[in-house]
Amino acid sequence: MDDLAQFVKKCDPKYARKRPRNPKSWKREKERRKRKRKLTIKYNIPVSGGGRKPVCQKTFLDSLQIKKDRVQGVMKRFYLSDGSPLKENRGGDRKSEQYVAKRLSVDWFLEKFKGIESHYYRSQTNRIYLPSGLNIRKMWRMYNQERDEDLKVKQSFFRKIVNNSYNFGFGSPRTDVCSTCISLQERLKNEKSPIKRNELMIEKRIHRLKYKAFYNIIKEENKDILTITFDCQKNQPLPKLPDQSAYFSRQFNFYHFAIVQGNSKPKLTKENVRSYYWTELNHVKGSNQIISAVYHFLQGTVIESHVKVLRVVCDGCSGQNKNTGMVSMLGKWLYSEAPRNVKKIEIIFPVVGHSFITPDRVFAKIERTLKTKEVVVTPSEYTEVLQENGTCINLATIPVYDWKAAYDPVIKPTSSWHFPFMRSKRFFLTRTKTENILVQGEETYSNEINKKIITKKNKKITMIIPQMLSPNTILPNEAKVKDVCDLLQKHFGGEWRDLPQLKYYVDIENKTYIPSHGIDNMNNDLCEHGFQEVTAHI
């Protein structure tokens, strides 16, 4: 009976699915079920009002009237290509080969354009700034004029290549361009004689090599050299108003002097940018103020033990930087206060017309912010902008010394120095064992010879003991005060004196303005005896 029952179950179709499977087939089925999906497709369709709504596969396929295999094939190829556009395999690209010659011709034409020199040192970017007189349309016309008929292109074709393959920018009209470069360039245009043209080209090349040598020096990276660069920004008006009458009116000046530590490559931060500021009511803008700011910076700068040379880079303005006072101050600091590991000071001046140094980048950032401010009426508003780009110090809070009166009895006049002072591009200062310094000036950026002492007979550099200038308020002339008050009245109305933000000008008008000099932070008593004590510590 048992055999009969088993035979019936074996033959009956309803028991067929319960037959024992082949062990190998069962194993393959088990592995197939364990296998995970590598690709999951989610279907969405757009809805009215924007957005998408998830739907099932059947709804998606029915909406588009397509088969499942087509969707899965497209998504599989998209997945295998890592999301990049799929290559067209149905006949291939038939058009791009027809324009290879035109594209190469356009590339060859664009490669001829050279970028102009930037005032604010954009060499860390790949953008090329072309002259302001050019644009893409003009360049396209220039290209078609130079090419035969079979190589001429449409403007859209030319523009697409420029925008996709070249990082061109069209700058504003140039300002402060080197007079020597402009003169040589114009003379080369008009000169017909081959011999004179060759001489002009040689002169232009030598001039170019000189200012390139200067830029290579300020970019130099050497752990034994500490580089500082300083310059003055152009005077800012107080008050700054958009009124047309402000163009014809006298205003007060806000001064800014920036010192940047490091070469021209590092990023500008608050740690390596020091900003000294003051107004014409606190101090004049002269060599004593600039030299005192640099002296204060050197006194507060920590110089590491591996530094052997202090490199000072500045423009050749004789009234502020390139003068006997700066050389005397640096010589006194080198001998009396500099760490013993600092053996030499090198002062570098740029080629005239190419004084694009690191502080110019700071000034560019500041001016970019000031352009967005239509009205500036107090010095504190300028100070807030300076604080965004560096560490700010009010010149009225530090001692300002009379360096000119101090070095006159000690230092020889520049006419009796052993090298041409004004033509020199580098000064070298080194210590001696007799409380003095050796100074050498060079007209090139490569030589360093013939060092001599510049002090007078029986004089030493340590004898330079400057006296502190009195921090008394400098009152402007009454005509300027009247002009400023009239300007404020035109802008703010007749009741401008009642506005709290204009109290600064009310005090100046009433001759009661007292600047916050902050000398109390140095000495508890601002008396004559206190000045003598400060001088004695110099």
C-alpha positions in Angstrom: 0.0 0.0 0.0 2.8 2.3 0.8 4.4 1.7 -2.6 1.1 2.3 -4.4 0.6 5.6 -2.5 4.1 6.8 -3.5 3.4 5.8 -7.1 0.2 7.8 -7.2 1.9 10.9 -5.7 4.6 10.6 -8.2 2.3 10.4 -11.2 -0.4 12.9 -10.0 0.4 16.4 -11.4 -0.7 18.2 -8.3 2.2 16.5 -6.4 4.8 17.3 -9.2 6.0 20.6 -7.6 6.8 18.7 -4.4 9.3 16.5 -6.1 12.8 16.6 -4.6 15.0 18.9 -6.7 18.4 18.1 -8.1 21.0 19.0 -5.4 23.0 21.0 -7.9 20.0 23.0 -9.1 19.0 23.7 -5.6 22.5 25.1 -4.8 22.5 27.4 -7.8 19.0 28.7 -6.9 20.2 29.4 -3.3 23.3 31.3 -4.6 21.1 33.3 -7.0 18.8 34.4 -4.1 21.7 35.4 -2.0 23.2 37.6 -4.8 22.5 41.3 -4.2 21.5 43.8 -6.8 24.2 46.1 -8.1 21.7 48.6 -9.7 18.4 49.8 -8.4 16.3 51.9 -10.7 13.8 54.4 -9.2 11.1 55.9 -11.5 9.7 59.4 -11.2 7.4 61.4 -13.4 6.9 65.2 -13.4 3.7 66.6 -11.9 1.9 69.9 -12.5 3.2 72.8 -10.4 6.8 71.5 -10.5 8.5 68.6 -8.8 8.5 64.9 -9.4 6.4 62.1 -8.0 7.8 58.5 -7.5 5.8 55.8 -9.4 6.1 52.2 -10.1 7.8 50.7 -13.1 4.6 49.8 -15.0 3.2 53.3 -14.7 6.4 54.9 -15.9 6.7 52.6 -18.9 3.0 53.0 -19.8 3.4 56.8 -19.6 6.3 56.9 -22.1 5.1 53.9 -24.2 8.5 52.2 -24.1 9.7 48.7 -23.1 11.4 47.7 -19.9 14.5 46.5 -21.6 15.2 49.9 -23.2 15.1 51.7 -19.8 17.2 49.1 -18.1 19.8 49.1 -20.9 20.2 52.9 -20.8 20.6 52.9 -17.0 23.1 50.0 -17.1 25.3 51.8 -19.7 25.0 55.0 -17.6 26.1 53.2 -14.5 29.0 51.5 -16.2 30.3 54.8 -17.6 30.4 56.4 -14.1 27.8 59.0 -15.0 29.6 60.4 -18.0 27.6 61.1 -21.2 27.2 58.1 -23.4 29.1 57.9 -26.6 27.1 57.9 -29.8 27.7 54.7 -31.6 25.1 55.1 -34.4 27.4 56.4 -37.1 29.7 58.5 -34.9 30.5 62.2 -35.0 30.5 63.4 -38.6 31.0 67.1 -38.1 33.9 67.8 -35.7 36.5 66.5 -38.1 35.4 69.1 -40.7 36.4 72.0 -38.4 39.8 70.7 -37.1 41.8 73.0 -39.3 39.7 76.0 -38.3 40.0 75.2 -34.7 43.7 74.8 -34.8 44.0 78.1 -36.8 42.0 79.9 -34.1 44.1 78.4 -31.3 47.3 79.5 -33.1 45.9 83.1 -33.5 44.9 83.3 -29.8 48.2 82.1 -28.6 49.8 85.2 -29.9 48.1 87.4 -27.3 50.2 88.2 -24.3 48.8 89.4 -21.0 49.6 92.9 -19.7 51.5 93.4 -16.4 49.2 93.7 -13.5 49.6 96.3 -10.8 48.4 94.1 -8.0 50.4 90.9 -8.7 48.0 88.3 -10.0 50.7 85.8 -11.1 49.3 83.3 -8.6 46.2 82.8 -10.9 46.0 81.5 -14.5 43.9 84.4 -15.8 45.5 86.4 -18.6 44.5 90.1 -18.7 44.5 91.5 -22.2 44.5 95.3 -23.0 41.2 97.1 -22.2 40.8 98.1 -25.9 40.2 94.5 -27.0 37.1 92.3 -26.8 36.0 89.0 -28.4 34.3 90.7 -31.3 37.3 92.8 -32.2 39.6 89.7 -31.9 37.2 87.8 -34.2 37.4 90.5 -36.8 41.2 90.6 -36.6 41.3 86.9 -37.1 39.1 86.9 -40.2 41.1 89.7 -41.7 44.3 87.6 -41.5 42.9 84.3 -42.8 41.9 83.0 -46.2 38.3 82.3 -47.0 38.5 78.6 -46.2 39.7 79.3 -42.6 37.3 82.1 -41.7 34.8 81.3 -38.9 31.6 82.6 -37.5 31.7 84.8 -34.4 29.8 82.1 -32.4 32.4 79.5 -33.3 35.3 81.9 -32.3 33.6 83.0 -29.1 33.0 79.3 -28.0 36.7 78.5 -28.3 37.7 81.6 -26.3 35.2 81.0 -23.5 35.9 77.2 -23.2 39.6 77.0 -23.8 41.1 80.3 -22.7 40.9 82.2 -19.4 41.0 85.7 -20.9 40.1 88.9 -19.1 40.0 92.4 -20.5 41.4 94.9 -18.0 40.7 98.5 -17.3 42.8 101.2 -19.0 46.3 101.1 -17.5 47.5 103.7 -15.0 51.0 104.5 -13.5 52.7 102.8 -16.5 56.4 102.9 -16.6 57.6 106.0 -18.6 60.6 104.2 -19.9 58.6 101.3 -21.3 56.1 103.6 -23.0 58.9 105.8 -24.5 60.8 102.8 -25.9 57.6 101.2 -27.3 56.6 104.4 -29.1 60.0 105.0 -30.4 60.2 101.5 -31.8 56.9 102.1 -33.7 58.2 105.2 -35.4 61.8 104.3 -35.9 62.7 103.2 -39.5 66.5 102.7 -39.2 67.4 99.0 -38.5 70.5 100.0 -36.5 68.6 102.3 -34.2 65.7 99.8 -33.9 68.2 97.2 -32.8 69.6 99.6 -30.2 66.2 100.4 -28.8 65.3 96.7 -28.6 68.5 96.0 -26.7 67.7 98.9 -24.3 64.2 97.7 -23.8 65.4 94.1 -23.1 67.9 95.4 -20.5 65.2 97.4 -18.8 63.0 94.4 -18.7 65.7 92.2 -17.2 66.3 94.8 -14.5 62.7 94.8 -13.2 62.4 91.1 -13.6 65.5 90.7 -11.4 63.8 92.8 -8.8 60.6 90.7 -8.8 62.7 87.5 -8.6 64.3 88.9 -5.4 61.1 89.7 -3.6 59.7 86.2 -4.5 62.8 84.4 -3.2 62.2 81.9 -0.5 65.1 81.5 1.9 64.9 80.5 5.6 67.9 82.6 6.4 66.3 85.8 5.1 63.4 87.7 6.7 61.7 90.0 4.2 59.5 93.0 5.1 57.8 95.2 2.5 56.2 98.6 3.2 54.4 101.4 1.4 51.9 104.2 1.8 48.4 104.0 0.4 47.0 107.1 -1.4 45.4 109.6 1.0 41.7 109.0 1.8 39.4 112.0 2.1 37.5 112.9 5.3 34.6 113.2 4.9 34.1 111.0 1.9 30.8 112.2 0.3 29.2 111.6 -3.1 28.3 115.3 -3.5 29.6 117.0 -6.7 30.8 119.9 -4.5 33.2 117.5 -2.7 35.3 117.5 -5.9 36.1 121.2 -5.5 36.3 121.3 -1.7 39.3 120.8 0.5 39.0 117.9 2.9 41.0 116.3 5.7 43.3 113.4 4.9 43.4 109.9 6.4 46.8 108.3 6.1 47.6 104.5 5.9 51.0 102.9 6.0 51.2 99.1 5.6 54.0 96.7 6.4 53.9 93.1 5.1 56.1 90.4 6.6 57.3 87.7 4.2 58.0 87.5 0.5 55.4 88.2 -2.2 54.1 84.6 -2.5 52.3 83.9 0.9 48.6 84.7 1.4 47.9 88.0 3.1 46.5 87.6 6.6 46.0 89.7 9.7 49.2 88.0 11.2 51.6 89.2 8.4 50.0 92.6 7.6 50.5 95.6 10.0 48.6 98.8 9.3 49.6 102.1 10.8 47.1 104.9 10.4 46.7 108.5 11.4 45.1 111.7 10.2 46.6 115.1 9.4 45.3 116.3 12.7 47.6 113.9 14.6 50.8 113.9 12.5 52.1 115.1 9.2 53.0 112.5 6.5 56.8 112.7 6.5 59.9 110.7 6.8 59.9 110.8 10.6 56.5 109.2 10.8 57.4 106.4 8.3 60.7 105.7 10.0 59.2 105.6 13.4 56.5 103.1 12.2 59.1 100.8 10.8 61.2 101.2 14.0 58.2 100.3 16.1 57.5 97.2 13.9 61.1 96.0 14.2 61.0 96.4 18.0 57.9 94.3 18.3 58.8 91.6 15.7 60.2 88.3 17.0 63.1 87.2 14.7 63.9 83.5 14.8 67.4 82.3 15.5 68.0 81.0 11.9 67.5 84.4 10.3 70.8 86.0 9.2 69.6 88.7 6.9 66.8 91.3 7.2 65.6 92.3 3.7 63.7 95.6 3.5 61.8 96.2 0.3 60.1 99.6 -0.4 59.6 102.1 -3.3 62.2 104.7 -4.0 60.3 107.7 -2.7 63.0 110.0 -1.4 60.7 111.9 0.9 59.6 108.8 2.9 61.7 105.7 2.2 64.9 106.3 0.3 66.7 108.8 2.6 69.5 109.0 5.1 67.0 108.7 8.0 65.9 105.2 7.0 69.5 104.0 6.6 70.5 105.6 9.9 67.6 104.1 11.8 68.2 100.6 10.4 71.9 100.9 11.1 71.2 101.9 14.7 68.7 99.1 15.2 71.1 96.5 13.6 73.9 97.4 16.0 72.0 98.2 19.2 68.8 96.1 19.2 68.8 93.4 16.5 69.5 89.8 17.6 73.1 88.8 17.2 72.1 86.2 14.6 71.1 89.0 12.2 74.4 89.8 10.5 73.2 92.1 7.7 70.4 94.4 6.5 69.6 94.6 2.8 67.5 97.5 1.5 66.0 97.0 -2.0 64.4 99.6 -4.2 62.5 98.7 -7.4 63.1 100.0 -10.9 61.3 103.3 -11.5 57.9 102.6 -12.9 57.8 99.0 -11.7 57.2 99.4 -8.0 54.4 96.8 -7.8 55.1 95.4 -4.4 53.2 93.3 -1.9 51.4 96.2 0.0 49.8 97.1 -3.3 47.7 93.9 -3.0 46.6 95.0 0.5 45.6 98.4 -0.9 43.7 96.7 -3.7 41.6 94.7 -1.2 40.9 97.8 0.9 39.9 100.0 -2.1 37.6 97.2 -3.3 35.7 97.5 0.0 35.8 101.3 0.1 34.2 101.4 -3.3 31.0 100.0 -1.8 30.9 102.7 0.8 29.3 105.9 -0.5 29.7 107.9 2.7 32.5 107.8 5.2 32.6 110.6 7.8 34.8 109.4 10.7 38.3 107.9 10.9 36.8 104.9 12.7 35.0 103.8 9.5 38.3 103.6 7.6 39.8 101.8 10.6 37.1 99.1 10.4 38.0 98.4 6.8 41.7 98.2 7.7 41.0 95.7 10.5 39.5 93.3 8.0 42.9 93.0 6.2 45.5 93.4 8.9 46.5 94.3 12.5 45.9 98.0 13.0 47.9 100.5 15.1 47.1 104.1 15.6 50.3 106.1 15.0 49.2 108.4 17.8 49.6 105.5 20.3 53.3 105.0 19.6 56.3 107.3 20.0 57.3 109.3 16.9 60.9 110.5 16.9 62.7 113.3 15.2 65.2 111.2 13.3 66.4 114.0 11.1 67.6 116.1 13.9 69.3 113.1 15.5 71.3 111.8 12.5 72.4 115.2 11.1 75.4 115.6 13.5 76.5 112.0 13.0 75.9 110.9 9.4 77.8 112.4 6.4 75.7 114.2 3.7 74.9 111.8 0.8 76.9 114.0 -1.6 80.1 112.8 0.2 79.2 109.1 0.3 81.4 106.6 -1.6 78.6 105.6 -4.0 75.8 107.5 -5.9 72.9 107.5 -3.4 70.0 108.2 -5.7 71.0 105.8 -8.5 71.5 102.9 -6.1 69.0 100.1 -6.1 70.3 98.2 -3.1 71.9 99.2 0.2 73.8 96.7 2.4 74.4 97.4 6.1 76.7 95.3 8.3 78.1 95.6 11.8 81.7 96.6 12.8 83.5 96.1 16.0 83.8 99.8 16.6 80.1 100.6 17.3 79.6 101.5 13.7 78.2 100.0 10.5 79.5 99.5 7.0 77.3 100.7 4.1 77.4 99.9 0.5 75.1 100.9 -2.4 74.8 99.1 -5.7 73.1 100.2 -8.9 72.4 96.6 -9.9 70.7 93.6 -8.2 73.8 91.3 -8.3 76.9 93.1 -7.0 77.9 93.6 -3.4 81.4 95.3 -3.0 83.2 98.2 -1.5 81.7 98.7 1.9 82.6 101.8 3.9 81.5 103.8 7.0 79.1 106.7 6.4 79.5 108.4 9.8 81.4 111.6 10.3 84.9 111.7 11.8 84.9 110.5 15.5 81.2 109.7 15.2 79.5 106.4 15.8 76.1 105.0 14.8 75.2 104.5 18.5 75.3 108.3 18.9 72.0 108.7 17.1 69.6 109.3 20.0 66.3 110.8 18.5 64.0 112.9 20.6 60.3 112.2 20.8 58.1 114.6 18.8 55.5 116.3 20.8 52.0 114.7 20.3 50.2 118.1 20.2 47.2 118.4 18.0 47.9 119.9 14.6 45.0 122.3 13.8 44.4 122.8 10.1 44.0 126.3 8.7 40.7 128.0 9.1 40.0 128.1 5.4 40.1 124.3 5.2 37.9 123.9 8.2 35.4 126.3 6.6 35.4 124.3 3.4 34.7 121.1 5.3 31.9 122.6 7.3 30.3 124.0 4.1 30.5 120.6 2.6 28.8 118.9 5.5 26.1 121.6 5.5 25.3 120.9 1.8 25.1 117.1 2.4 23.5 116.9 5.9 21.7 120.2 6.1 21.9 123.2 8.4 21.5 121.1 11.5 24.5 118.9 10.9 26.2 119.9 14.1 23.4 118.2 16.1 24.2 114.8 14.5 26.2 112.6 16.9 28.3 110.9 14.1 29.6 114.4 13.1 30.9 115.4 16.6 34.4 114.8 15.2 34.0 117.9 13.0 32.2 120.0 15.6 35.2 119.6 17.9 37.6 120.5 15.1 35.5 123.6 14.3 35.5 124.7 17.9 39.2 123.9 18.2 38.5 121.4 21.0 39.5 118.2 19.2 41.9 116.1 21.4 43.1 112.9 19.7 43.5 109.7 21.7 47.2 109.5 21.6 47.5 106.6 24.1 50.9 107.8 25.4 49.6 107.0 28.8 50.1 103.3 28.0 53.8 103.9 27.8 54.3 106.3 30.7 52.0 107.1 33.5 52.9 110.8 33.4 53.1 112.7 30.1 55.5 115.3 31.3 58.9 116.6 30.3 60.6 114.2 32.6 58.6 111.3 31.1 59.9 112.3 27.6 63.5 112.2 28.9 62.9 108.7 30.3 61.6 107.4 27.0 64.5 109.0 25.1 67.0 107.4 27.5 65.7 103.9 26.6 66.3 104.3 22.9 
